[in-house]
Amino acid sequence: MSDQASYFEKFSGFTGKTISELDLAKIEVEERGNQLQELANQSNARFNEVMKMNLGLKEKIEFLQDLTTNLSIQNEELEKRNQELERQKKENSQLSLDLKRNLEKVVLKEKELELRRDQLERQVNEKTDELIKSQKLAIIGELASRMAHDLKNPLSTIKNVIEVMENKQKIRLEEKIIYYGKLHRAIERISHQVDDVLEYGRSTQLSLQTCQITQLINQSILDGNFSNDIKINVERSEVKINVDTVKMEAVFTNLLVNAAQAINNKGIINVRILDNGANTIIAFEDSGPGIPQDALSKIFEPLFTTKQTGTGLGLSICRKIIEQHGGSIVAKNNPTTFIIRLPKNF
């Protein structure tokens, strides 16, 4: 019995110890379980993080794959463009060579053309000089022919009058007046034609002075010794102009004489004067039949005339003098009118 009690005591003590150890072990196990649970939770959290990272990496990989695909496509396009550029470069290089060759040909052609142009210029200059000389000779010949024709009549008149006067022993005063009148008119015709030629051939400086237009025109009428069958109406005007009075009087005289011849020394000549601001307009109008239409555009050309006599220089000289004063002259029909425009303060 005592042995059993002792054994029981020993067993009880051992059991109590074991239970205590088991409790401790349980506690430790629980703590380990808690630690493992915490580790498991941490592992799950870490796993979730890793999964998120994995998804992010997957998306980045897919993005990189797409980017790589796009880059590959772009690279192919760039390669194609590079090949195209290389092809164009070769073509441009060939084109540059062709252009260079063509440019060399053009330069050679230009040199040839320059030489040809120089030759043609020399030929043109030579031909022009020859033409000018021939034209001058033709003008001189035409002028000489006209002068010879025009001088023949007054010279014949002078010769006939002198022969008549020499053959008559006694000449009455009335006859002398008639004969001297014929001689005077013949000499005036010769003088007028010679003056026309001399005036056309020279260009003198203007001697300008201010004068009243009507005074110049009236003086031209007095010097013209016109027929009593001609009525010349000069419009009243106080307009003054700055002109070479000698040259301008010659212009007015020429226009009045032409008008008188156009009306066969019988009719009306009107001279109108208009103050047009900075310019003065002077119009010589006659009652004649007018200028032939085909002659109207050529009437101011040298040596051109619609009359049987005359050098054909009168109107050309008129235009030359008027243009020398900075003015202009035109002619029109219905009625026949020569219109002069002159600046007042030339």
Stockholm file with secondary structure:
# STOCKHOLM 1.0

chainA/1-346         MSDQASYFEKFSGFTGKTISELDLAKIEVEERGNQLQELANQSNARFNEVMKMNLGLKEKIEFLQDLTTNLSIQNEELEKRNQELERQKKENSQLSLDLKRNLEKVVLKEKELELRRDQLERQVNEKTDELIKSQKLAIIGELASRMAHDLKNPLSTIKNVIEVMENKQKIRLEEKIIYYGKLHRAIERISHQVDDVLEYGRSTQLSLQTCQITQLINQSILDGNFSNDIKINVERSEVKINVDTVKMEAVFTNLLVNAAQAINNKGIINVRILDNGANTIIAFEDSGPGIPQDALSKIFEPLFTTKQTGTGLGLSICRKIIEQHGGSIVAKNNPTTFIIRLPKNF
#=GR chainA/1-346 SS CHHHHHHHHHHHHHHHHHHHHHHHHHHHHHHHHHHHHHHHHHHHHHHHHHHHHHHHHHHHHHHHHHHHHHHHHHHHHHHHHHHHHHHHHHHHHHHHHHHHHHHHHHHHHHHHHHHHHHHHHHHHHHHHHHHHHHHHHHHHHHHHHHHHHHHHHHHHHHHHHHHHHHHCSSCCHHHHHHHHHHHHHHHHHHHHHHHHHHHHHCCCCCCEEEEEHHHHHHHHHHHHTCCTTEEEEECCCCCEEEEEHHHHHHHHHHHHHHHHHHTTTCEEEEEEEEEETTEEEEEEEECSCCCCHHHHTTTTSTTCCSSSSSCSCHHHHHHHHHHHTTCEEEEETTTEEEEEEEETTC
#=GC SS_cons         CHHHHHHHHHHHHHHHHHHHHHHHHHHHHHHHHHHHHHHHHHHHHHHHHHHHHHHHHHHHHHHHHHHHHHHHHHHHHHHHHHHHHHHHHHHHHHHHHHHHHHHHHHHHHHHHHHHHHHHHHHHHHHHHHHHHHHHHHHHHHHHHHHHHHHHHHHHHHHHHHHHHHHHCSSCCHHHHHHHHHHHHHHHHHHHHHHHHHHHHHCCCCCCEEEEEHHHHHHHHHHHHTCCTTEEEEECCCCCEEEEEHHHHHHHHHHHHHHHHHHTTTCEEEEEEEEEETTEEEEEEEECSCCCCHHHHTTTTSTTCCSSSSSCSCHHHHHHHHHHHTTCEEEEETTTEEEEEEEETTC
//
